[in-house]
């Protein structure tokens, strides 16, 4: 695990280096984290010609923003990403603009995304295998719900599942809490994903924010409960009063941040990054969509 130090702070965003004759980096962190990431890879003995793969769980900027700079630093590496995310790496302007709307005044913490040459991007489907040599492979597992372009990465050799944001966020020393930003959150897809990840029976589950969880099956089950509670409360709030404030009140009453996270430093990180507010925005988009497609349109 490599700490990519989002905004210069430790313990927020992680990347993972998977060893082999053709080693892979899973996640890059934000563009602003690229110098830290490249230095950490050098310290791990990865030279410019050594890295074979850059594997992305999804194309949110805190996970993929460093891809362009990492691709430049490691010119032999190919980039593996969900088929729906590939075009954003080649032509990132729309993704960067949309991300700026979500991040608001905090957008400079993340930076943008430098384009990657199309021939270096491998747009993959569920089940794709990334060969690391010596018989070791990473298996790409479609894991929708957090985003329409989200994948988890299973290292079969160790039983490690690199889950991206599928379960949510658990800063070190703190409890798990959902990560459901706009625009793609989907409760039904999330529940399907979490059931599938549980069925893989991973030896360990590692989050992008931040690191391995103590008990994989318990964490997956907790994530399913939390995301269901938050989403159902948000939808109920929206149906009573179709406003952002109503969704926020309903969500925080049903699943308050503080007792779930239960660590003062971690709560401070949630607040400073405004990720809890982004959850509200994501649930508003989802609740509005669900209400509009329900019988009678409400």
C-alpha positions in Angstrom: 0.0 0.0 0.0 1.3 3.4 -1.0 -0.1 6.6 0.6 -0.7 9.1 -2.2 -1.3 11.9 0.4 -4.3 13.8 -1.1 -3.8 17.5 -0.4 -0.5 16.6 1.3 -2.3 14.8 4.1 -1.6 11.2 5.1 -4.1 8.5 5.4 -6.7 9.6 2.9 -6.0 8.0 -0.5 -4.1 4.7 -1.1 -2.6 3.1 -4.2 -1.5 -0.5 -4.3 1.6 -2.0 -5.9 1.1 -5.7 -6.9 4.4 -7.5 -7.5 5.4 -9.8 -10.3 7.6 -9.9 -13.4 5.1 -7.4 -14.9 4.1 -5.4 -11.8 0.8 -3.4 -11.6 -0.1 -0.3 -9.8 -3.8 -0.2 -8.7 -5.0 3.5 -8.4 -2.9 6.6 -9.0 -4.6 9.0 -6.6 -5.2 12.6 -7.7 -3.1 14.6 -10.2 -1.7 16.6 -7.3 -0.5 13.4 -5.7 1.5 12.2 -8.7 4.9 13.4 -7.5 4.4 11.5 -4.1 3.2 8.4 -6.0 6.1 8.4 -8.4 8.6 8.9 -5.5 7.0 6.0 -3.5 7.2 3.7 -6.5 10.9 4.6 -7.0 11.5 3.9 -3.3 9.8 0.5 -3.8 12.4 -0.2 -6.6 10.1 0.5 -9.6 12.1 2.3 -12.3 10.7 4.1 -15.3 10.7 0.9 -17.5 9.5 -1.5 -14.8 5.8 -0.8 -14.4 3.7 -2.9 -16.7 0.2 -1.9 -15.7 -1.8 1.0 -14.2 -5.1 -0.4 -13.1 -8.0 1.9 -12.1 -11.0 1.0 -10.1 -12.9 4.0 -11.6 -12.5 7.4 -13.1 -13.1 9.8 -10.2 -10.2 12.2 -9.9 -9.1 11.1 -6.4 -8.5 7.7 -8.0 -7.4 8.4 -11.6 -6.3 12.0 -11.7 -2.6 11.0 -11.6 -2.9 8.6 -14.5 -1.6 11.0 -17.2 1.5 11.9 -15.2 2.1 8.3 -14.1 1.8 7.1 -17.7 4.4 9.7 -18.7 6.7 8.6 -15.9 6.3 4.9 -16.7 6.1 4.8 -20.5 5.8 1.1 -20.9 2.7 0.8 -18.6 -0.7 0.1 -20.1 -3.8 1.5 -18.4 -6.6 -0.9 -17.5 -10.1 0.7 -16.8 -13.8 -0.1 -17.1 -15.0 0.3 -20.7 -17.2 3.2 -19.6 -14.3 5.1 -18.2 -11.8 4.7 -21.0 -12.9 7.6 -23.1 -12.4 10.0 -20.2 -8.7 9.1 -19.9 -8.2 9.9 -23.6 -10.2 13.1 -23.6 -10.6 14.2 -20.0 -12.1 17.7 -20.4 -15.7 16.7 -19.6 -14.7 14.6 -16.6 -12.6 17.4 -15.2 -15.3 20.0 -15.7 -18.0 17.8 -14.1 -15.6 17.0 -11.2 -15.1 20.7 -10.6 -18.8 21.1 -10.1 -18.8 18.3 -7.5 -15.7 19.4 -5.7 -16.5 23.1 -5.8 -13.9 25.3 -4.0 -12.0 22.1 -3.1 -11.3 21.2 -6.7 -7.6 22.4 -6.5 -6.9 19.7 -4.0 -7.4 17.2 -6.7 -6.1 18.9 -9.8 -7.2 17.8 -13.3 -6.2 14.8 -15.5 -3.7 14.8 -18.3 -4.8 12.9 -21.4 -3.4 9.4 -22.1 -2.7 8.1 -25.6 -5.6 6.0 -26.7 -3.4 3.1 -27.7 -2.2 2.7 -24.1 -5.7 2.4 -22.7 -7.3 -1.0 -22.3 -11.1 -0.7 -21.9 -12.1 -3.9 -20.2 -15.2 -5.9 -19.2 -16.0 -7.9 -16.1 -13.7 -10.9 -15.7 -10.8 -9.4 -17.6 -7.4 -10.8 -16.4 -4.3 -8.7 -16.1 -1.2 -10.9 -16.3 1.6 -10.1 -13.9 3.8 -13.1 -15.0 4.7 -16.3 -13.2 1.1 -17.3 -13.3 -0.2 -14.4 -11.2 -3.1 -12.5 -12.5 -5.4 -9.7 -11.4 -9.1 -10.3 -12.1 -11.3 -7.2 -12.9 -14.6 -7.5 -11.1 -17.4 -5.2 -12.2 -18.6 -3.5 -9.1 -21.2 -1.0 -10.0 -23.2 1.2 -7.5 -20.7 3.9 -6.5 -20.2 4.7 -10.2 -21.2 3.2 -13.6 -17.5 2.6 -14.4 -16.4 1.0 -11.1 -14.5 -2.2 -10.8 -12.9 -4.1 -7.9 -9.6 -5.9 -8.4 -9.0 -9.4 -7.1 -5.5 -10.7 -6.6 -6.1 -14.4 -6.7 -2.6 -15.3 -5.5 -3.2 -13.7 -2.1 -7.0 -13.5 -1.9 -6.8 -9.7 -1.7 -9.7 -7.7 -3.0 -8.9 -4.1 -3.8 -12.4 -2.7 -3.5 -12.0 1.0 -4.5 -15.0 2.8 -3.1 -17.5 -0.1 -3.4 -17.8 -0.4 0.4 -17.3 3.2 1.3 -14.6 5.0 3.4 -12.9 3.8 6.6 -10.0 6.0 7.5 -7.5 4.3 9.7 -8.8 4.1 13.3 -12.3 5.0 12.3 -15.5 3.2 11.3 -16.9 2.6 7.9 -19.3 5.2 6.2 -20.8 5.3 2.7 -19.3 7.1 -0.3 -22.2 7.9 -2.6 -21.3 11.0 -4.5 -23.1 12.2 -7.7 -24.0 11.4 -10.3 -24.1 7.6 -10.5 -25.1 6.1 -7.1 -27.4 3.2 -7.5 -28.6 1.3 -4.5 -29.8 -1.8 -6.4 -26.4 -2.1 -8.2 -24.6 -1.5 -4.9 -26.4 -4.4 -3.2 -25.7 -6.7 -6.1 -22.1 -5.7 -6.1 -21.7 -6.3 -2.3 -23.3 -9.7 -2.5 -21.0 -10.6 -5.3 -17.9 -9.4 -3.4 -19.0 -11.3 -0.3 -19.3 -14.5 -2.4 -15.7 -14.2 -3.5 -14.7 -14.9 0.1 -11.6 -12.6 0.0 -8.9 -13.1 2.5 -8.6 -9.4 2.8 -10.4 -6.3 1.5 -8.5 -3.1 0.9 -10.2 0.2 0.5 -8.9 3.2 -1.4 -9.8 5.3 1.6 -7.9 3.9 3.4 -6.3 0.5 3.7 -7.4 -3.0 4.7 -10.5 -3.6 6.9 -10.2 -5.9 9.9 -13.0 -8.3 8.9 -13.8 -8.5 5.2 -17.2 -10.2 5.5 -18.3 -8.0 8.4 -17.3 -4.9 6.5 -19.2 -5.9 3.4 -22.3 -6.6 5.4 -22.0 -3.3 7.3 -21.6 -1.5 4.0 -24.8 -3.0 2.7 -26.7 -2.0 5.8 -25.3 1.5 5.8 -25.9 2.2 2.2 -29.4 0.8 2.3 -30.3 2.9 5.4 -28.9 6.1 3.9 -30.6 5.6 0.5 -34.0 4.6 1.8 -34.0 7.5 4.3 -33.0 9.9 1.5 -35.8 8.6 -0.8 -38.3 8.9 2.0 -37.2 12.5 2.7 -37.4 13.4 -0.9 -40.9 12.0 -1.2 -42.0 14.1 1.8 -40.3 17.2 0.5 -38.3 17.2 -2.8 -35.4 19.4 -1.6 -31.8 18.9 -0.8 -32.4 20.0 2.8 -35.0 17.3 3.3 -32.7 14.6 2.0 -29.8 15.8 4.2 -32.0 15.8 7.3 -33.4 12.3 6.6 -30.0 10.8 5.8 -28.2 12.3 8.8 -31.1 11.3 11.2 -31.0 7.7 9.9 -27.2 7.4 9.6 -25.4 10.2 11.4 -21.7 10.6 10.5 -20.2 11.0 13.9 -21.2 7.8 15.7 -20.5 5.7 12.6 -17.0 7.1 12.0 -16.4 7.5 15.7 -12.9 9.0 15.5 -12.3 12.8 15.8 -9.5 12.9 13.3 -11.4 11.0 10.7 -14.5 13.1 11.2 -12.3 16.1 10.6 -11.2 14.6 7.3 -14.7 14.0 6.3 -15.6 17.6 7.1 -12.5 19.2 5.5 -13.0 17.2 2.2 -16.8 17.8 2.2 -17.4 14.2 1.3 -20.4 14.0 3.6 -22.0 16.9 1.7 -21.2 15.1 -1.6 -23.1 12.0 -0.2 -26.2 14.2 0.1 -25.8 15.5 -3.4 -25.4 11.9 -4.7 -28.5 10.8 -2.8 -30.5 13.7 -4.1 -29.8 12.7 -7.7 -30.6 9.1 -7.0 -33.8 9.9 -5.0 -35.1 12.2 -7.7 -34.5 9.5 -10.3 -36.2 6.8 -8.2 -39.2 9.0 -7.5 -39.6 9.9 -11.1 -39.5 6.3 -12.3 -41.9 5.0 -9.6 -45.5 4.2 -10.5 -47.3 7.5 -10.6 -44.0 9.4 -10.8 -43.6 10.0 -7.1 
